[in-house]
Amino acid sequence: MHIYMSVENQENYEELTPEQIQQQKEELIEFYKSSIESLQIQLEYEKLVTEIEETRLQRIIAQARIGQILAPAPESSEDDEPAPKKTLKRS
């Protein structure tokens, strides 16, 4: 596995022992485990917010449909009348 580092970092880089690598892994795992609780709470929050927004959208759509149903029919004008059907003259 190659790790790309700047020249400055390469100068300060030490080879880690297997024990140090294991210790870093354990610290990382512990960090993730300690973060899980707050992340689960955040996930629950985001799900609830999503459900609220979806419910609001459904209510708005329902109100729009009711408005369309209850709206008066448009008055017909002379422009709305169908044009007379044209036929070809036979000779």
C-alpha positions as CSV (number, residue, x, y, z in Angstrom):
1,M,0.0,0.0,0.0
2,H,1.5,3.3,-1.0
3,I,0.8,6.5,0.9
4,Y,1.5,9.7,-1.0
5,M,3.0,12.4,1.3
6,S,4.6,15.7,0.8
7,V,8.3,15.9,1.1
8,E,7.9,17.8,4.4
9,N,5.7,15.0,5.8
10,Q,8.1,12.3,4.5
11,E,10.9,13.8,6.5
12,N,8.9,13.7,9.8
13,Y,7.4,10.3,9.0
14,E,8.2,7.4,11.3
15,E,7.6,3.8,10.5
16,L,4.8,2.5,12.8
17,T,5.2,-0.7,14.7
18,P,2.4,-3.3,14.5
19,E,1.6,-2.4,18.1
20,Q,1.2,1.3,17.3
21,I,-0.9,0.4,14.2
22,Q,-3.1,-1.8,16.4
23,Q,-3.4,1.0,19.0
24,Q,-4.5,3.5,16.3
25,K,-7.1,1.1,15.0
26,E,-8.5,0.6,18.5
27,E,-8.6,4.4,19.0
28,L,-10.4,4.8,15.7
29,I,-12.9,2.1,16.5
30,E,-13.6,3.6,19.9
31,F,-14.1,7.0,18.3
32,Y,-16.6,5.5,15.8
33,K,-18.4,3.7,18.6
34,S,-18.7,6.9,20.7
35,S,-20.1,8.7,17.6
36,I,-22.8,6.1,16.9
37,E,-25.2,7.3,19.6
38,S,-25.3,10.9,18.4
39,L,-25.5,9.8,14.8
40,Q,-28.5,7.6,15.5
41,I,-30.2,10.5,17.1
42,Q,-29.4,12.7,14.1
43,L,-30.8,10.0,11.8
44,E,-34.0,9.8,13.7
45,Y,-34.3,13.6,13.6
46,E,-33.7,13.7,9.8
47,K,-36.3,10.9,9.3
48,L,-38.9,12.9,11.3
49,V,-38.2,16.1,9.4
50,T,-38.5,14.2,6.1
51,E,-41.9,12.7,7.2
52,I,-43.1,16.2,8.2
53,E,-42.1,17.7,4.9
54,E,-43.8,14.8,2.9
55,T,-47.0,15.3,5.0
56,R,-47.0,19.0,4.3
57,L,-46.5,18.4,0.5
58,Q,-49.4,15.9,0.6
59,R,-51.6,18.5,2.3
60,I,-50.7,21.2,-0.2
61,I,-51.5,18.8,-3.1
62,A,-54.8,17.9,-1.6
63,Q,-55.7,21.6,-1.1
64,A,-54.8,22.3,-4.8
65,R,-57.0,19.4,-6.0
66,I,-59.9,20.6,-3.8
67,G,-59.5,24.1,-5.2
68,Q,-59.6,22.8,-8.8
69,I,-62.8,20.8,-8.0
70,L,-64.5,23.7,-6.3
71,A,-63.5,26.3,-8.9
72,P,-66.3,27.5,-11.1
73,A,-66.3,26.3,-14.7
74,P,-64.9,28.8,-17.1
75,E,-67.5,30.8,-18.9
76,S,-67.7,29.9,-22.6
77,S,-67.2,32.7,-25.0
78,E,-67.6,33.0,-28.8
79,D,-64.0,32.0,-29.2
80,D,-64.5,28.7,-27.5
81,E,-67.2,27.6,-30.0
82,P,-66.0,24.9,-32.4
83,A,-65.4,26.1,-35.9
84,P,-67.9,24.8,-38.5
85,K,-66.7,21.6,-40.3
86,K,-65.4,22.3,-43.8
87,T,-66.1,19.9,-46.5
88,L,-64.7,19.7,-50.1
89,K,-67.1,20.6,-52.9
90,R,-67.8,17.8,-55.3
91,S,-67.9,18.7,-58.9
